[in-house]
Amino acid sequence: MTDKKTNRSSDRAGEPGSFHSFLDRRGFVKNGMAVGAGLALTSKSAIAQAESSEKVLKVALVGCGLQGQALMDSARTDESLKGTYQMVAVCDIWKTNLIRMSRTLQAYKLGPATPYEDIEEMLQKEEIDALMVATPDWMHAPHTIIGLEAGKAVYCEKMMSNTIAAAASMVKAQEKTGGVLQIGHQRRSNPRYLHARNKIVFGDKLLGRVTHAYGQWNRAVSDPYGWPKGSELSPAELSKWGYDSMESFRNWRWYKKYGGGPISDLGAHQIDLFNWMFDAMPTRVVAAGGVDYYKEFEHEDNVMAIYEYDVDGATSRGYYQVLTTTSSQGFYEKFMGVNGTLSISESDAVNQVYREARAPSWDSYAAKGLIVKDATKETIYHKFWEQPKKWPGPHLPSRWLAGKATADVRETKGLDPWDLPITLDVRPHAPHVKAFFQAVRKNDPAAVNCTVQSAFATCVTVLSAIKAIKNGGTYTFKPGEFTA
């Protein structure tokens, strides 16, 4: 079946290059998305050999695009990780990515990393302890499953997948193999977010009952990704790997076969925080959005969603928006309680906390270092939306965090309540990568900071916003829906 508008074939089981046929060829599935009997515990896995805390981990990167680059930058900018790992191989179907990544790793003395196009060939030829998977979303499940079956630890980028069925197959694979698998919701390892959740929201409960949450990720209008002249994959190569054209390969996030659209690509980071901070799963989602600007693409270019949570017998709501036609105020999250509000982001410019005038004094919290009191504001007010900021450019927050792309407006001299090592020189993924490496050394699946089970629940939460839009604006979650 072919879509007349896009001239793209649907992803039916058995089609050459489809996700289903990829798994079928390797014997992972018999019916639907069930994991095949080929998955089994590997008694002499590379993971078991990485038990020593002194061992240099042998790591391979699968997917050498922008996200793969972000992971490598995160690892190399963390001084505590230097000398603890070596990149032995890189894998990507596009030679342009392979060449760039190989040269980058060699320049930073993290290689030499042998380049491969095929993950199975790489796993057969290389001694590897851990895989870092940063391929397009539709390939997360097959690449993760192949890695787990081979006895490797796997760090897989978020979203788990662009379909709930494929995400469920990853859960089943981890359960069957008992392998170490961490999903890349990196805020769960960020010291700033851990402090906010464990101390401010839950531990000392500065905010009181949190009744509402807000998150956004806004990006300006942009052109589709292109490619250097002469670097194109041939039609045969594209077909071999399941892509319909070079344009869809480069802009996979916008197509339903390959990705989940902006709500998945960007929203997954922050909607995951709603579940994590409320310590609950939503009961219902109300959403609106559409393909209103980028008419050439398939996914909604804007989504606004409200999630409802039952928190200790009372309703709390989380509102999220992702826009791709304005970069207004970039990306951040906010948690609002009866005693105060927390504004937080991976960006250093946004983090503030303020007390409601009617709330009890916070002086005792400031005295023990939980927060830092502003000498000029009795209630620690620093409403960032009332002051000019350095907002991120339209793309790539990692570039902005490196100080390479900012708007030319004054920087706010606001309150940062955490004196923590999240600086312009350390990328936001770094603590999450470090947590994964530590789990690999322990050979302990429970030691990761984002388990495949919790990431599956986030996948269901995020993708259900699209269900709500298609369902007339609302979707009610069913019992057991958050468990694979």
C-alpha positions in Angstrom: 0.0 0.0 0.0 1.4 3.4 -1.0 0.5 6.8 0.4 -0.4 8.9 -2.6 0.6 12.1 -0.9 4.1 11.1 0.2 4.7 8.2 -2.2 5.9 6.3 0.8 5.1 2.7 1.3 3.4 1.7 4.6 5.4 -0.4 7.1 3.7 -3.7 6.9 5.2 -6.9 8.4 7.3 -8.7 5.8 8.0 -5.7 3.5 11.7 -5.5 2.6 13.5 -3.1 4.9 10.5 -2.7 7.3 11.0 -2.8 11.0 9.1 -6.1 11.2 11.1 -7.8 8.5 14.3 -6.6 10.1 13.4 -8.6 13.2 11.9 -11.5 11.3 15.2 -12.0 9.3 17.0 -12.4 12.6 14.5 -14.7 14.2 13.4 -12.4 17.0 9.7 -12.5 16.3 7.2 -15.2 15.5 4.0 -13.2 15.7 3.5 -9.5 16.2 6.2 -7.9 18.4 6.8 -10.9 20.7 10.5 -11.5 21.4 11.6 -14.9 20.0 13.1 -17.8 21.9 16.6 -16.9 20.6 16.9 -14.4 23.4 18.7 -16.1 26.3 21.1 -15.3 29.1 24.7 -15.2 27.9 26.8 -16.9 30.6 30.2 -15.6 29.3 29.0 -12.2 28.1 31.3 -9.2 27.7 29.4 -7.5 30.5 30.4 -10.2 33.0 34.0 -9.5 32.1 33.6 -5.8 32.9 33.2 -6.4 36.7 36.5 -4.9 37.7 36.3 -1.2 38.6 39.8 -0.8 37.0 38.8 -2.2 33.6 38.7 0.2 30.7 35.3 -0.4 29.2 35.2 -1.2 25.5 32.3 0.8 24.0 30.8 1.0 20.5 28.5 3.8 19.2 25.6 2.8 16.9 24.3 5.8 15.1 26.8 8.6 14.5 24.5 11.5 13.8 23.7 14.6 16.0 22.5 12.5 19.0 25.5 10.2 18.8 27.7 13.2 18.7 25.9 14.6 21.8 26.6 11.3 23.7 30.3 11.3 22.8 30.6 15.0 23.7 29.0 14.3 27.0 31.3 11.4 27.8 34.5 13.3 26.8 33.7 16.5 28.7 33.3 14.6 32.0 36.7 14.6 33.6 35.8 11.7 35.9 35.3 9.4 32.9 38.7 10.1 31.3 40.6 6.8 30.9 37.7 4.7 32.0 36.5 3.8 28.6 37.7 3.4 25.0 35.6 3.7 21.8 36.5 0.5 19.9 33.9 0.8 17.1 31.4 3.1 15.4 28.5 2.0 13.3 26.4 4.0 10.9 24.9 3.3 7.5 26.0 6.7 6.1 29.7 7.0 5.4 29.6 10.8 6.0 28.6 10.2 9.6 31.1 7.4 10.0 34.1 9.4 8.7 33.3 12.4 10.9 32.8 10.4 14.1 35.9 8.3 13.5 38.0 11.5 13.0 36.5 13.1 16.0 37.2 10.2 18.3 40.7 9.9 17.1 41.3 13.7 17.6 40.2 13.4 21.2 42.3 10.2 21.6 39.2 8.1 22.3 39.9 5.7 19.4 40.9 4.5 17.0 37.3 3.2 16.5 36.8 0.8 13.6 33.9 1.9 11.4 31.1 -0.5 10.4 27.9 -0.2 8.4 26.2 -3.3 9.9 25.8 -3.8 13.7 25.8 -7.6 13.4 29.2 -7.6 11.6 30.5 -5.2 14.3 29.4 -7.5 17.1 30.9 -10.5 15.5 34.3 -9.0 15.0 34.8 -6.7 18.0 35.2 -7.3 21.7 32.7 -4.9 23.2 31.3 -4.4 26.7 28.6 -1.8 26.0 26.7 -0.3 23.1 25.5 3.3 22.9 22.5 3.3 20.5 21.6 6.7 18.9 20.0 5.6 15.7 16.6 6.8 14.4 13.7 5.8 16.8 12.3 3.1 14.6 15.6 1.2 14.9 16.0 1.5 18.6 14.2 -1.8 19.3 16.1 -4.0 16.8 19.5 -2.5 17.7 18.8 -2.8 21.4 17.6 -6.4 21.1 20.5 -7.5 19.0 22.9 -5.9 21.5 21.2 -7.6 24.5 21.1 -10.9 22.8 24.8 -10.7 22.2 25.4 -10.1 25.9 26.2 -6.4 25.7 25.0 -3.7 28.0 23.0 -1.1 26.1 22.4 2.6 26.5 19.5 3.5 24.1 18.5 7.0 23.4 15.0 8.1 24.1 12.3 7.7 22.9 12.4 4.0 23.2 10.6 3.7 19.9 8.0 5.4 17.7 5.5 2.6 18.5 4.4 1.2 21.8 4.6 -2.4 20.4 8.3 -2.0 19.6 9.0 -0.4 23.0 7.3 -3.4 24.6 9.6 -5.7 22.7 12.6 -4.0 24.3 11.1 -4.6 27.8 10.7 -8.3 27.0 14.2 -8.5 25.7 15.7 -7.0 28.8 13.6 -9.3 31.0 14.7 -12.4 29.0 18.4 -11.6 28.9 18.8 -9.9 32.3 21.1 -7.4 30.5 22.0 -3.9 31.6 19.7 -1.5 29.6 19.4 2.3 30.3 17.2 4.6 28.3 18.4 8.1 27.6 16.0 10.2 29.6 19.1 12.0 30.9 17.4 14.4 33.4 17.0 11.5 35.7 20.7 11.6 36.3 21.2 15.3 36.3 22.2 16.5 39.9 20.0 19.6 39.5 16.9 17.5 38.8 17.7 14.9 41.4 18.1 17.7 44.0 14.8 19.3 42.9 12.9 16.0 43.1 14.4 14.3 46.1 14.8 17.4 48.3 12.6 20.3 47.2 9.5 18.4 45.8 9.6 15.3 48.0 12.1 15.4 50.8 11.5 18.8 52.4 8.4 19.5 50.4 9.1 23.2 50.0 6.4 23.6 47.4 3.7 22.0 49.5 1.2 20.0 47.4 2.2 20.3 43.7 -1.0 21.0 41.9 0.3 21.8 38.4 3.3 21.3 36.2 4.3 23.0 33.0 6.8 22.2 30.3 7.7 23.5 26.9 10.2 23.1 24.1 9.9 25.7 21.4 12.0 25.9 18.2 11.9 28.4 15.4 11.0 27.7 11.8 13.8 25.8 10.1 14.5 24.2 6.7 14.7 20.4 6.4 18.1 18.7 6.8 20.0 18.4 3.6 23.3 16.6 2.8 26.6 17.3 1.1 26.5 16.9 -2.6 27.9 13.5 -3.6 27.3 12.0 -0.2 24.0 10.5 -1.0 23.2 6.9 -0.3 22.2 5.0 -3.4 18.6 4.0 -4.0 19.7 0.4 -3.4 21.4 1.3 -0.1 18.4 3.2 1.1 16.1 0.4 0.3 18.4 -2.1 2.0 18.2 -0.2 5.2 14.5 0.5 5.0 14.4 4.2 3.8 12.4 5.5 0.9 14.6 8.4 0.0 17.6 10.5 1.1 15.2 13.2 2.2 13.3 10.8 4.5 16.5 9.4 5.8 17.8 12.8 6.8 14.4 14.0 8.1 13.2 10.8 9.6 11.8 12.5 12.8 8.9 13.9 10.7 7.7 10.6 9.2 5.5 8.1 11.0 7.4 5.1 9.8 10.7 6.3 11.4 9.9 8.7 14.2 7.3 10.1 16.5 7.4 13.8 15.5 8.3 16.7 17.8 6.1 15.6 20.7 8.3 12.5 20.8 11.6 13.9 19.8 11.5 16.9 22.2 8.5 16.2 24.5 9.7 12.9 25.7 12.4 14.6 27.8 9.9 16.7 29.7 6.8 14.6 29.8 9.0 12.0 31.4 9.5 14.5 34.2 5.8 14.8 34.9 5.5 11.1 35.6 8.8 11.2 37.7 8.0 14.3 39.7 4.4 13.4 40.4 5.5 9.8 41.1 2.4 8.6 39.3 1.0 7.7 35.9 -1.6 9.9 34.2 -5.2 8.9 34.1 -6.2 11.0 31.1 -4.8 13.3 28.4 -6.5 16.1 26.5 -4.5 17.2 23.4 -4.7 19.4 20.3 -2.3 19.9 17.5 -1.8 19.4 13.8 0.3 19.6 10.6 -0.3 23.3 10.4 2.9 24.7 9.0 5.2 22.0 7.6 2.7 20.7 5.1 5.3 18.5 3.4 5.7 16.3 6.6 3.5 13.8 8.3 3.7 14.5 12.0 2.0 17.2 13.9 4.3 20.3 14.0 2.7 21.5 17.2 1.1 19.7 20.1 -0.5 21.1 23.3 -1.4 18.5 25.9 -2.8 18.4 29.4 -2.2 15.2 31.5 -4.3 14.5 34.5 -2.8 12.6 37.5 -4.3 11.2 40.6 -1.8 12.1 43.3 -2.7 10.9 46.8 -6.4 11.0 46.0 -6.4 14.5 44.5 -6.0 15.6 40.8 -2.9 17.3 39.6 -2.3 18.4 36.0 0.7 18.8 33.8 0.5 21.0 30.7 3.0 20.5 27.9 3.6 22.3 24.6 6.0 21.7 21.7 6.1 24.3 19.0 8.3 24.4 15.9 7.4 27.8 14.5 8.8 30.0 17.4 11.8 29.7 19.7 10.0 31.8 22.4 11.6 31.1 25.8 13.2 27.9 24.6 12.9 24.9 26.8 12.2 24.6 30.6 9.9 23.0 33.1 7.9 24.4 36.0 6.4 22.7 39.1 3.8 24.8 41.0 2.7 24.1 44.5 0.6 25.8 47.1 3.7 27.1 48.9 6.0 27.9 46.0 7.1 27.3 42.4 10.2 25.7 41.0 11.4 26.6 37.5 14.1 24.3 36.2 16.0 23.5 33.0 19.2 22.0 31.7 19.9 25.6 30.8 21.7 27.6 33.5 19.7 30.7 32.9 16.3 29.4 34.1 16.7 27.8 37.5 14.8 29.6 40.2 12.5 28.8 43.1 10.2 31.2 44.9 7.9 31.1 47.9 4.3 32.1 48.0 3.8 35.1 50.3 1.3 33.1 52.4 3.7 30.1 52.9 5.7 29.5 56.0 9.2 30.9 56.1 12.0 29.1 54.2 14.8 30.5 56.3 15.4 27.1 57.9 15.9 25.5 54.4 18.3 28.3 53.4 20.2 27.8 56.6 20.9 24.2 55.9 21.9 24.9 52.2 18.8 23.4 50.6 18.2 26.7 48.8 20.1 30.0 48.4 18.2 33.0 49.6 18.3 36.2 47.6 19.4 39.1 49.9 17.1 41.5 48.0 13.9 39.4 47.9 12.2 38.3 51.2 10.3 35.6 49.4 13.1 34.6 47.0 11.3 35.9 44.0 13.1 35.8 40.7 10.4 35.2 38.2 12.5 34.6 35.1 9.7 35.4 32.7 9.7 39.0 34.0 13.4 39.6 33.2 15.5 39.5 30.0 17.3 36.2 29.4 19.8 34.5 27.3 17.5 32.1 25.4 18.8 29.3 23.3 18.9 29.5 19.6 16.4 27.6 17.5 18.3 24.3 17.5 20.7 22.1 19.4 20.6 23.0 23.1 24.0 21.3 23.4 25.5 23.9 21.2 23.9 26.6 23.3 25.2 25.0 26.5 28.6 25.2 25.0 28.2 29.0 24.6 28.1 29.0 20.8 24.6 30.2 20.0 22.7 32.7 22.1 20.4 35.6 21.4 21.9 39.0 21.9 19.9 40.0 25.0 21.1 40.7 28.6 21.7 37.7 30.8 19.6 37.6 33.9 21.4 37.9 37.2 18.9 35.6 38.8 19.0 33.1 41.6 20.4 29.6 41.0 19.5 27.6 44.1 22.0 24.8 43.4 25.7 25.0 43.6 26.2 22.0 41.4 28.7 21.0 38.7 26.5 21.6 35.7 28.6 24.1 33.7 28.9 25.3 30.2 31.8 22.8 29.7 29.9 19.7 30.7 27.1 18.5 28.5 23.7 17.6 30.0 24.0 13.9 29.1 27.2 13.4 31.0 25.8 12.3 34.4 23.5 9.8 32.6 26.3 8.3 30.6 28.4 8.0 33.8 25.5 6.3 35.6 25.3 3.8 32.8 29.0 3.0 32.8 28.8 2.4 36.6 25.9 0.0 36.1 27.9 -1.9 33.4 30.9 -2.2 35.8 28.5 -3.6 38.5 26.8 -5.8 35.9 23.6 -4.7 37.7 20.5 -3.9 35.6 18.8 -2.3 38.6 21.7 0.2 39.0 20.7 2.3 35.9 18.9 5.6 36.5 16.2 5.1 33.9 15.0 1.5 33.6 13.4 0.1 30.5 10.1 -0.3 32.5 9.9 3.3 33.5 10.9 4.5 30.0 8.1 2.3 28.5 5.6 4.1 30.7 6.9 7.4 29.4 6.6 6.1 25.8 3.0 5.2 26.4 2.4 8.6 28.0 3.9 10.6 25.2 2.5 8.7 22.2 -1.0 8.8 23.8 -1.1 12.5 23.1 -1.3 11.7 19.4 -4.0 9.1 20.2 -5.9 11.9 21.9 -5.7 14.2 18.9 -6.9 11.5 16.6 -9.6 10.6 19.1 -11.3 14.0 19.1 -9.1 15.5 21.7 -9.1 13.1 24.6 -7.7 9.7 25.6 -8.4 7.8 28.9 -5.6 5.4 29.9 -6.6 1.8 30.6 -5.6 -0.3 33.6 -2.3 -2.0 33.0 -1.5 0.1 29.9 1.8 1.4 31.4 3.2 -2.1 31.8 4.6 -4.0 28.8 
